[in-house]
Amino acid sequence: MGEARARNGWADLLADGRLPRFALICLGVWLNAADSLVTATIMPSVGADLGGYGYFSWATAGFLVGAILAGASAGRLSERFGLRAATAIAGVIMAGGCLMSALAPDVGVFLAGRLIQGLGSGWISGFAMVAVALLFPERHLARVFATVTFIWGIATLIGPLFGGVVLEVGGWRDVFWLFALQAAAFSAAAPFLLSGSAKGDGGPGIPWLQLAVLGLGVGAIAVADILKGAAVSIGLVVLGLAVLALVVRIDRRARVRLLPHRAGDLTTIVGSGYFAMFALTAASMGFAIYGPAILQQLRGFSPLWAGYAIGAESLAWTVAGMAVAHVTGAWDARWTRFGALCLIASLVLLTGQMADGPLAVVLVGGALLGAAFGFSWAFMSRRVLAALQDEDRAIGASAIAAVRQTGAAAGAAISGVAANLAGFSHGLNPDSARSGAFWVFASVIPLAVLGAWATFRLTGSAEKA
């Protein structure tokens, strides 16, 4: 018993050269999570400086478009070029995107920089998941994913807060200078910290068709919230989701696959797991993107204090994730289901209370949103990874990040459509903020319900792929 416990402990996890790999994964998760949401508290300042209030969600959605395409291709690229070279290049690309945003003379260049940051960050995140799948024994997956959840929670707490702190002492451009330095350091460290990983053997190739169709689907969703007219915006979101479903259909028959076998089959662990990740993530995006602006407008918060308030989500995510990290057996399924139900409860609470309710209730709603993922995310990832066939481990592991980011982009766009139809695109004022505070959250409750249904399948009747 004691020997088995030692083999599953932290000392064994970090032995045999795994410490540097573990450190690089943690740094990569930090970069991806923090940069994806750093604009939450700085966009009002960016909008005042460069214009483009109607593009609020694009600062996140554009980042995620790049991250999705990069993350989806990470498994195949790691096979083709090897983890060391591919990870180092990803850091360089992310640093370049940060420099573009830092130097941006207008909102177009700023958003192009965010897209390139997303590409670099998506590869970083995808390669990190490949490293987990290929370089760590299965007995350590629970601890590795618990740590990834912890780092993600801390990063999403500090990311918006970091933006608010920098605004207090400098300007919004300084945020991207600092991220450029971190990405450059990551790139320089990757070849050394991943020493000993296998070199690329060429793999079966790159699934170009699926990536192209994926880009069209995500692009349709992303542009939906900047077009005027409810029918056109909603139609593009529906079209984009249909194109994403087409990717799964095409991939099923392709010679070079983008996704694991039966990834679109909701009767399997992999299929139900990916769908649950997509839907739950999509349903959660409105709080981080629009919460700070709503709090600043309706409650007079500074960017820093708005960042603290939104940080309730990430703090709860971290605390919940660490509280259940040791759980095994039947309880991991129970906590996963409880997490999905927490998400539905949080959205109902925020829909009714975000605009005019007591601040304490709003913070509880945000905390429930974060706890939903803290209770469930590590267990979901572990179940999906354990169900993958050996030949699918690289692409299946990177798909975990890509699916999550696809859900985030879809959720950002859906929330953006809801907010702009409520008046955000015409400027931030008390009326548009109050209307947006309702519709941003009400519009995604159906997604949360679908995600909870898939979660119950994942932890119940789904079969191993």
C-alpha positions in Angstrom: 0.0 0.0 0.0 2.8 2.4 1.0 4.8 1.6 -2.1 1.8 2.1 -4.4 1.1 5.5 -2.7 4.7 6.5 -3.2 4.5 5.6 -6.9 1.5 8.0 -7.2 3.1 10.8 -5.2 4.6 14.1 -6.1 8.2 12.8 -5.7 7.7 10.1 -8.3 5.8 12.5 -10.6 8.8 14.9 -10.7 11.4 12.1 -10.9 13.2 10.7 -14.0 13.6 14.0 -15.8 9.9 14.9 -15.6 10.4 18.1 -13.5 11.5 20.3 -16.4 8.7 19.1 -18.6 6.2 19.6 -15.8 7.5 23.2 -15.3 7.2 24.0 -19.0 3.6 22.7 -19.1 2.7 24.9 -16.1 4.3 28.0 -17.8 2.5 27.2 -21.1 -0.9 26.9 -19.3 -0.3 30.2 -17.6 0.5 32.0 -20.9 -2.5 30.5 -22.6 -5.0 31.2 -19.8 -3.8 34.6 -18.7 -3.4 36.1 -22.2 -6.8 34.8 -23.4 -8.6 36.8 -20.8 -6.2 39.7 -20.1 -8.3 42.0 -22.3 -11.3 41.6 -19.9 -10.3 44.6 -17.8 -8.4 46.7 -20.4 -10.9 46.8 -23.3 -12.7 49.9 -22.1 -9.3 51.6 -22.1 -8.4 50.1 -25.5 -11.8 51.2 -26.9 -11.3 54.8 -25.6 -7.8 54.9 -27.2 -8.3 53.1 -30.5 -12.1 53.0 -30.9 -14.1 49.9 -31.7 -16.5 49.4 -28.8 -18.5 47.1 -31.0 -15.4 44.8 -31.2 -15.2 44.0 -27.5 -15.8 40.3 -27.9 -13.3 40.2 -30.9 -10.4 40.9 -28.5 -11.2 37.4 -27.1 -12.9 35.8 -30.1 -10.1 36.7 -32.5 -7.5 35.3 -30.1 -9.5 32.1 -29.8 -9.9 31.8 -33.6 -6.1 31.5 -33.9 -5.9 29.3 -30.8 -8.4 26.9 -32.1 -6.7 26.4 -35.5 -3.3 26.0 -33.8 -4.6 23.8 -31.0 -6.4 21.5 -33.4 -3.3 21.0 -35.5 -0.9 20.7 -32.5 -1.0 16.9 -32.3 -0.1 16.4 -36.0 2.6 19.1 -35.9 4.2 17.5 -32.8 4.4 14.2 -34.8 5.8 16.0 -37.8 8.4 18.3 -36.2 8.9 17.0 -32.7 7.8 18.7 -29.4 11.0 20.6 -28.8 11.1 22.5 -32.1 7.4 23.0 -32.4 7.0 24.3 -28.9 9.9 26.8 -29.3 8.4 28.2 -32.5 5.0 28.5 -30.8 6.6 30.8 -28.2 8.2 33.0 -30.9 4.8 33.4 -32.7 3.0 34.3 -29.5 5.7 36.9 -28.7 5.3 38.4 -32.2 1.6 38.8 -31.7 2.0 40.5 -28.4 4.4 43.0 -30.0 1.8 43.8 -32.7 -0.9 44.6 -30.1 1.6 46.6 -28.0 2.5 48.8 -31.0 -1.0 48.9 -32.6 -1.9 52.3 -34.1 -5.6 51.3 -34.6 -8.0 48.6 -33.6 -7.5 46.6 -36.7 -3.8 46.0 -36.0 -4.6 45.4 -32.3 -7.0 42.6 -33.3 -4.6 41.1 -35.8 -2.1 40.9 -33.0 -4.6 39.1 -30.9 -5.2 36.6 -33.7 -1.5 35.9 -33.9 -1.2 35.6 -30.1 -4.0 33.1 -30.3 -2.0 31.0 -32.9 1.1 30.9 -30.7 -0.9 30.3 -27.5 -3.0 27.6 -29.1 0.1 25.7 -30.2 1.6 26.2 -26.7 -1.5 24.8 -25.1 -1.9 21.9 -27.6 1.8 20.9 -27.3 1.4 20.9 -23.5 -1.5 18.5 -23.7 0.5 16.3 -26.1 3.4 16.3 -23.6 1.0 15.2 -20.8 -0.3 12.3 -22.9 3.1 11.1 -24.2 5.6 11.9 -21.5 3.8 11.1 -18.2 2.7 7.7 -16.9 -1.0 7.1 -16.6 -0.7 6.8 -12.8 0.2 10.5 -12.7 -2.5 11.9 -14.9 -4.8 12.8 -12.1 -2.2 15.0 -10.4 -1.0 16.5 -13.6 -4.5 17.5 -14.7 -5.3 18.8 -11.2 -2.2 21.0 -11.4 -3.2 22.2 -14.9 -6.6 23.1 -13.5 -4.9 24.9 -10.6 -2.6 26.9 -12.9 -5.5 27.7 -15.2 -7.6 28.9 -12.4 -4.8 31.1 -10.9 -4.0 32.4 -14.4 -7.6 33.3 -15.2 -7.7 35.1 -11.8 -4.5 37.0 -12.3 -5.0 37.6 -16.1 -7.8 40.2 -15.8 -6.4 41.4 -12.5 -3.0 41.8 -14.1 -4.6 44.0 -16.8 -6.2 46.1 -14.1 -3.0 46.5 -12.1 -1.0 47.5 -15.2 -3.6 50.1 -16.1 -3.3 51.6 -12.6 0.4 52.2 -12.9 0.9 52.5 -16.7 -1.0 52.0 -19.9 -2.8 49.1 -21.6 0.1 48.6 -24.1 2.4 47.6 -21.2 0.3 44.5 -20.7 1.4 43.1 -24.1 5.1 44.1 -23.7 5.1 42.0 -20.5 3.5 39.0 -22.2 5.9 39.3 -25.1 8.8 39.0 -22.7 7.3 35.9 -21.0 6.6 34.2 -24.4 10.2 34.9 -25.5 11.5 33.3 -22.3 9.2 30.3 -22.8 10.5 29.9 -26.4 14.1 30.1 -25.2 13.5 27.5 -22.4 11.6 24.9 -24.5 14.5 23.2 -26.2 16.3 22.7 -22.9 13.3 21.7 -20.7 11.9 19.3 -23.3 15.3 17.6 -23.9 14.8 13.8 -24.3 11.4 14.0 -26.0 11.1 12.2 -29.3 12.0 13.9 -32.5 9.4 14.2 -35.2 9.0 11.3 -37.5 6.9 13.1 -40.1 3.6 11.6 -39.0 0.8 10.9 -41.4 0.6 14.6 -42.5 -1.6 17.6 -41.7 -5.4 17.5 -42.1 -5.6 20.6 -44.2 -9.2 20.1 -45.3 -10.6 19.8 -41.8 -8.6 22.8 -40.6 -9.9 24.9 -43.5 -13.5 23.9 -42.8 -12.9 24.5 -39.1 -11.6 28.0 -39.8 -14.7 28.8 -41.9 -17.0 27.6 -39.1 -15.2 29.5 -36.3 -14.9 32.6 -38.6 -18.6 32.6 -39.3 -19.3 32.5 -35.5 -16.7 35.2 -34.8 -18.0 37.7 -37.3 -21.6 37.2 -36.2 -21.5 39.7 -33.4 -20.1 42.6 -35.4 -22.9 42.5 -38.1 -26.0 44.6 -37.7 -29.3 42.9 -37.7 -30.5 40.1 -35.4 -31.4 37.7 -38.2 -28.0 37.9 -39.9 -26.1 37.6 -36.6 -28.1 34.7 -35.3 -28.0 33.0 -38.7 -24.2 33.2 -38.8 -23.9 31.6 -35.4 -26.2 28.8 -36.4 -24.3 28.4 -39.7 -21.0 28.3 -37.9 -22.1 25.6 -35.5 -23.4 23.6 -38.5 -20.0 23.9 -40.2 -18.2 22.7 -37.0 -20.4 19.7 -37.1 -19.4 19.2 -40.7 -15.8 19.1 -39.6 -16.5 16.0 -37.5 -18.3 14.3 -40.4 -15.5 15.0 -42.9 -12.9 13.9 -40.3 -14.6 10.5 -39.9 -13.8 9.6 -43.5 -10.5 11.4 -43.9 -7.2 9.6 -44.5 -5.4 12.0 -42.1 -7.6 12.6 -39.1 -7.8 15.7 -37.0 -9.8 14.1 -34.2 -9.7 10.7 -32.5 -11.9 7.8 -33.7 -15.6 8.3 -32.9 -15.0 11.9 -31.6 -18.4 12.9 -32.8 -20.3 9.9 -31.3 -22.1 11.0 -28.2 -22.5 7.4 -27.1 -18.8 7.2 -26.4 -16.7 8.7 -23.6 -14.6 10.7 -26.0 -17.5 12.1 -28.0 -19.7 13.0 -25.0 -16.6 14.4 -23.2 -15.6 16.7 -26.1 -19.2 17.9 -26.5 -19.6 18.6 -22.7 -16.3 20.6 -22.7 -17.5 22.6 -25.8 -20.9 23.4 -24.5 -20.0 24.2 -20.9 -17.1 26.4 -21.9 -19.2 28.3 -24.4 -21.8 29.0 -21.7 -19.3 30.4 -19.3 -17.6 33.2 -21.4 -19.9 36.2 -20.9 -18.9 36.8 -17.3 -15.2 37.3 -18.0 -15.8 39.3 -21.3 -18.7 41.6 -20.3 -18.7 41.5 -16.5 -15.9 44.1 -16.1 -17.5 46.6 -18.4 -20.9 46.1 -16.8 -19.5 46.6 -13.3 -17.6 49.7 -14.4 -20.6 51.2 -16.0 -23.4 50.3 -13.5 -21.5 50.2 -10.2 -18.7 52.7 -10.8 -15.9 50.2 -10.4 -12.3 51.0 -11.5 -10.7 48.5 -13.9 -8.7 47.1 -11.0 -11.8 46.5 -8.8 -13.7 45.1 -11.7 -10.8 42.7 -12.1 -11.0 41.7 -8.4 -14.8 41.1 -8.7 -14.4 38.9 -11.9 -11.6 37.1 -10.1 -14.3 35.4 -7.9 -14.8 33.0 -10.8 -11.1 32.0 -11.0 -10.5 31.9 -7.3 -13.5 29.5 -6.9 -12.2 27.4 -9.8 -8.8 27.0 -8.1 -10.2 26.3 -4.6 -12.7 23.7 -6.0 -10.2 22.0 -8.2 -7.7 21.5 -5.4 -10.4 20.4 -3.0 -11.3 17.4 -5.2 -7.9 16.6 -6.7 -7.5 13.6 -4.5 -10.9 12.1 -5.3 -11.0 8.7 -7.1 -13.6 6.0 -7.8 -17.3 6.9 -8.0 -16.8 10.3 -6.4 -15.0 11.8 -9.4 -18.2 11.2 -11.5 -20.4 12.8 -8.8 -18.2 15.9 -8.6 -18.2 16.2 -12.4 -22.0 16.1 -12.5 -22.2 18.5 -9.6 -19.9 20.9 -11.5 -22.2 21.0 -14.5 -25.2 21.7 -12.3 -23.3 24.6 -10.6 -22.8 26.2 -14.0 -26.5 26.2 -14.7 -27.2 27.7 -11.3 -24.6 30.4 -11.8 -26.1 31.5 -15.1 -29.6 31.7 -13.7 -28.3 33.8 -10.7 -26.3 36.2 -12.9 -29.2 36.6 -15.4 -31.4 38.0 -12.6 -28.9 39.8 -10.4 -25.9 41.1 -12.5 -27.4 44.5 -13.3 -29.1 45.6 -10.1 -28.8 42.8 -7.6 -26.6 42.9 -4.4 -22.9 42.7 -5.2 -22.6 39.7 -2.9 -25.1 37.7 -4.9 -23.2 38.6 -8.1 -20.0 37.4 -6.6 -21.7 34.1 -5.5 -22.8 33.7 -9.1 -19.3 34.2 -10.4 -17.9 31.9 -7.8 -20.4 29.1 -8.8 -19.3 29.6 -12.4 -15.7 29.0 -11.5 -16.4 26.1 -9.1 -18.3 24.4 -11.9 -15.0 23.9 -13.8 -12.9 23.3 -10.6 -15.1 20.4 -9.7 -15.3 18.8 -13.1 -12.5 19.8 -15.5 -9.7 17.6 -14.4 -12.0 14.5 -14.2 -13.4 15.2 -17.6 -9.9 15.5 -19.2 -8.7 12.3 -17.4 -11.7 10.3 -18.6 -11.3 11.4 -22.2 -7.5 10.8 -22.2 -7.9 7.3 -20.6 -10.4 6.3 -23.2 -8.1 7.2 -26.2 -6.5 4.5 -28.3 -2.7 4.6 -28.3 -2.6 5.8 -31.9 -4.9 8.7 -31.0 -3.2 10.0 -27.9 -1.3 12.9 -29.5 -4.3 14.2 -31.6 -6.8 13.4 -28.8 -4.8 15.2 -26.1 -4.3 18.3 -28.2 -8.0 18.2 -29.1 -8.9 18.7 -25.5 -7.4 22.2 -25.7 -8.8 22.9 -29.1 -12.4 21.8 -28.2 -12.2 24.0 -25.1 -11.0 27.0 -27.1 -13.6 26.3 -29.8 -16.3 26.5 -27.1 -14.8 29.7 -25.8 -14.8 31.3 -29.2 -18.4 30.2 -29.8 -19.4 31.5 -26.4 -17.6 34.8 -26.9 -19.4 35.3 -30.2 -22.9 34.3 -28.8 -22.4 36.6 -25.8 -21.2 39.3 -28.2 -24.3 38.9 -30.4 -26.5 39.1 -27.3 -24.7 42.2 -26.0 -24.6 44.1 -29.3 -28.3 43.4 -30.0 -28.9 44.8 -26.5 -27.1 48.0 -27.4 -23.4 47.5 -26.7 -22.3 48.2 -30.3 -23.8 51.7 -30.0 -21.6 52.6 -27.0 -21.3 51.7 -23.3 -24.0 53.5 -21.3 -26.3 52.6 -18.4 -29.1 51.3 -20.6 -26.9 49.1 -22.8 -25.1 47.8 -19.8 -28.3 46.9 -18.0 -29.8 45.2 -21.0 -26.6 43.4 -21.8 -26.3 42.2 -18.2 -29.5 40.2 -18.7 -29.1 38.9 -22.3 -25.4 37.9 -22.1 -26.2 35.3 -19.5 -29.8 34.3 -20.5 -28.7 33.6 -24.1 -26.3 30.7 -23.1 -28.4 28.9 -20.5 -29.6 26.4 -23.1 -25.9 25.6 -23.9 -25.3 24.9 -20.2 -28.2 22.5 -20.1 -26.9 20.6 -23.1 -23.4 20.5 -21.6 -24.8 19.1 -18.4 -26.7 16.4 -20.3 -23.4 15.4 -22.1 -21.6 15.4 -18.7 -24.1 12.9 -17.3 -23.6 10.7 -20.4 -19.8 11.0 -20.0 -20.0 9.8 -16.4 -22.7 7.3 -16.9 -23.9 5.4 -20.0 -21.2 6.4 -22.5 -19.0 3.5 -23.8 -15.2 3.6 -24.1 -14.2 4.5 -27.6 
